[in-house]
Amino acid sequence: MKNKLQIFSIKHWGQGMIGSGTSLVVATCENYAREMLWQHFLNKQDRGEPLQVGAKSLMEVEPFEDSHLSCYPVSLDKAGVRIEYQFSEIDGQTVTNVVYVDVGATSLADELDSLQARENDGRGVSCVRSIVDYLRRDDLSAARAIVNNEGDKIASYPAIEAVLMRVGFVYQADWV
């Protein structure tokens, strides 16, 4: 019998809060989810980024449905690290930034560019073009900032909003 894929939310705490955040991982069990995220972090460290957690055992795993990120749709089509968020402090407030999305910034940019080009009688959507530009530069934080700032405009285009929700770029507050 084949094990069923599940979504796990894993909190990771870096030294001095550097790299701390939450990642969504699709795996058959908690141990595999932890191992996949650990390998993801080691690969990032090989590229010169600081290790985001001291040890695999320090990662806090919880079921996706119990997570503060459970409002984001995550596909179960393949195992792996799907979305990585990092926490940062701005004016005493904890802010969550997307730093990794498994779909790849370029393919996401292409999908959004194609969708926006069909809107407004072929004139497109300027704020989505800006998002596409940042995604093509691999600047996920800037793209996410535009999504947050222009959410009211993006909400007017359901197909575009659906794509941004699928990859975790649309922020949904619990109190809305």
C-alpha angles and dihedrals in degrees: 000000000000117000114244119241116243135183118244128190111215123191115205127190120205126201108279088004090288107149093002115151146099130287131195113222129183113213143134094252143005094261093053090047091052091047093049092051091046090053090047090055093046089053090052090049089053087058090056101266120131117262105261098211134027098228141353090249090062093063113105110220123196133166113270094239090059093049128103085234095057091109090072118088113235123187120233093202094111140008122253146079105317106177132007123198126186127202123228134171121241117176091339093308123115110235126192119219127189108234101165135028118178096220090074124246094250096053090045090050091050092049093049092044091053092049096046093048090064094054129092095022092305096311091107131209115294097205090052090050087056090051089050091051092053093045090053088054088050091240101142094169093057091045090050091049090056090049090052094046096043098037093121091057094042090052087065089068108059096186092053092044090050091055092048090049091049092058095041100252097121113084116217118191118212092229097057 
